[in-house]
């Protein structure tokens, strides 16, 4: 009798263990299924955002004739106008009104050629003489006047209008190429962007000791914190081509930054999104770039290469104007060649 009861007790215990194991298996399967569904959902959201980003950046096909040959615009190029503004307060705290929003000290067109996996930057000196769209105090358009491109931005009543006006101005300068997005940053926060990738190393190629003792000609300097802003901002005021030399230095910095950023972001894809959100939250950046755009562009940007001529200053010549202010007169024919070679292909 005791043997039977013992046997039944062992069977009951075994059954209980099996039942418990089955429950745990069910729980584990449920968790695994949930995680799988979440992963699928996240992947789907990522690809949806990438698709939306790509679609929003598409442009219409353009054809032109140049020197008797037919050319087609390379459709899969994304152009972003980057402006550095000389304000010491957050952009979202600037009161509306013409002349209130600052001046564009840095004007760069960043072009990402998706098909050819190339990135190029066209630097436009702030003193470049162009047709500037003037406005009235209420923001309505007046006539166009020939003046330095840095004056186009402050003709906007708001940061957004100033950005759009400058985007259109740069497009005219480069013979109508489409510019899909703009990004404006307050140069005061360049150290934040620079330090997000650990800073960059540059060689000092001009005598700037009078304005920044840490910039010793011929030395290699690690730019971190405020020193990065000083590097792209300092100008030799004794030279008529001081702005051009500064543009060359900005070109040097951008290339060093892009090379460093490419390797850093490859290790941590969250950096661009986090930085993008932080800068907008603090009001130090104004842009029409969306998270969908970033989701599409960041993986593509990691594929690109930077050649020796990836960053170019538009061709031209510096001279002093009658008002005693430096002017940069562009070489029209050379710019046409630059535009054709960068954005078009012969058909």
Rosetta blueprint (number, residue, H / E / L):
1 X L
2 X H
3 X H
4 X H
5 X H
6 X H
7 X H
8 X H
9 X H
10 X H
11 X H
12 X H
13 X H
14 X H
15 X H
16 X H
17 X H
18 X H
19 X H
20 X H
21 X H
22 X H
23 X H
24 X H
25 X H
26 X H
27 X H
28 X H
29 X H
30 X H
31 X H
32 X H
33 X H
34 X H
35 X H
36 X H
37 X H
38 X H
39 X H
40 X H
41 X H
42 X H
43 X H
44 X H
45 X H
46 X H
47 X H
48 X H
49 X H
50 X H
51 X H
52 X H
53 X H
54 X H
55 X H
56 X H
57 X H
58 X L
59 X L
60 X L
61 X L
62 X L
63 X E
64 X E
65 X E
66 X E
67 X L
68 X L
69 X E
70 X E
71 X E
72 X E
73 X E
74 X L
75 X L
76 X L
77 X E
78 X E
79 X E
80 X E
81 X E
82 X E
83 X E
84 X E
85 X E
86 X L
87 X L
88 X L
89 X L
90 X L
91 X H
92 X H
93 X H
94 X L
95 X L
96 X L
97 X L
98 X L
99 X L
100 X L
101 X L
102 X L
103 X L
104 X E
105 X E
106 X E
107 X E
108 X E
109 X E
110 X E
111 X E
112 X E
113 X E
114 X L
115 X L
116 X L
117 X L
118 X E
119 X E
120 X E
121 X E
122 X E
123 X E
124 X L
125 X L
126 X L
127 X L
128 X E
129 X E
130 X E
131 X E
132 X E
133 X E
134 X E
135 X E
136 X L
137 X L
138 X L
139 X L
140 X L
141 X E
142 X E
143 X E
144 X E
145 X E
146 X E
147 X E
148 X E
149 X L
150 X H
151 X H
152 X H
153 X H
154 X L
155 X L
156 X L
157 X L
158 X L
159 X H
160 X H
161 X H
162 X H
163 X H
164 X H
165 X H
166 X H
167 X H
168 X H
169 X H
170 X H
171 X H
172 X H
173 X H
174 X L
175 X L
176 X L
177 X L
178 X L
179 X L
180 X L
181 X E
182 X E
183 X E
184 X E
185 X E
186 X E
187 X H
188 X H
189 X H
190 X H
191 X H
192 X H
193 X H
194 X H
195 X H
196 X H
197 X L
198 X L
199 X L
200 X E
201 X E
202 X E
203 X E
204 X L
205 X L
206 X L
207 X L
208 X L
209 X L
210 X L
211 X L
212 X L
213 X L
214 X L
215 X L
216 X L
217 X L
218 X L
219 X L
220 X E
221 X E
222 X E
223 X E
224 X L
225 X L
226 X H
227 X H
228 X H
229 X H
230 X H
231 X H
232 X H
233 X H
234 X L
235 X L
236 X L
237 X L
238 X L
239 X L
240 X L
241 X L
242 X H
243 X H
244 X H
245 X H
246 X H
247 X H
248 X H
249 X H
250 X H
251 X H
252 X H
253 X H
254 X H
255 X H
256 X H
257 X H
258 X H
259 X H
260 X H
261 X H
262 X H
263 X H
264 X H
265 X H
266 X H
267 X H
268 X L
269 X L
270 X H
271 X H
272 X H
273 X H
274 X H
275 X H
276 X H
277 X H
278 X H
279 X H
280 X H
281 X H
282 X L
283 X L
284 X L
285 X E
286 X E
287 X E
288 X L
289 X L
290 X L
291 X H
292 X H
293 X H
294 X H
295 X H
296 X H
297 X H
298 X H
299 X H
300 X H
301 X H
302 X L
303 X L
304 X L
305 X E
306 X L
307 X L
308 X L
309 X L
310 X L
311 X E
312 X E
313 X E
314 X L
315 X L
316 X E
317 X E
318 X E
319 X E
320 X E
321 X L
322 X L
323 X L
324 X L
325 X L
326 X E
327 X E
328 X E
329 X E
330 X E
331 X L
332 X H
333 X H
334 X H
335 X H
336 X H
337 X H
338 X H
339 X H
340 X H
341 X H
342 X H
343 X H
344 X E
345 X E
346 X E
347 X L
